[in-house]
Amino acid sequence: MRTLTLVAIFVVLAGAFCAGNSDQRTSPMTSTKWPKEALSPLSEDELVQFVKALPALSGALKAGKWETKPQREGTSPLSTLTDLVEGMKVAGINESLKPFGGWARIRPTLYKVFAATAALVIDRASPEFVEGMKQDTTAGGRRSLQDFEFFKSACTQVPEANKQLVTRFQEQLQPLGSLGN
């Protein structure tokens, strides 16, 4: 599996997961509530339709001058997921995605795919990566480890079948790493 692509998608998904505004947060996150769409079962037909829609989605995001936003202060990576997906509703998105069921049909699939991707990356985090975070004794390093542990706990809620399906479609999902470019 091409873990590099998953990592790239995860970085987009988690925003400032290990950096950025995490230095400003003073307490660990406690909420592990995913957006409801993220934990719904993902069907193969839904994923096939989503893959077909990716070029139109990317084109609409580019035309709408969409860009990822930094993680808001005091928010969790799960809030970042919501901000990421909801921020993609740019002008013209419905028209661009109309042949694929429109934004209303693609939006829930984005949540499912991003959640499954994040869970796969967390599942595959090497012991060396985790150990490196544990050895970083700076305030930012401690918060990064807290964020990682938080996300690891949250990712246990992602359906295993969704992760398996995203793994099977890894090659077709590569355009997610460059949405809007």
Buried (B, 14 or more C-beta within 10 A) or exposed (E): EEBEBBBBBBBBBBBBBBBEBBBEBEEEBEEBEBBEBBBBEBBEEBBEBBBEBBEBBBBBBBBBEBEBEEBEEEBBBBBBBBBBBEEBBBEEBBEBBEEBBBBEBBBBBBBBBBBBBBBBBBBEBEEEEBEEBEEBEEEBBBBBBBBBBBBBEBBEEBBEEBBEBBBEBBEBBBBBBBBBE
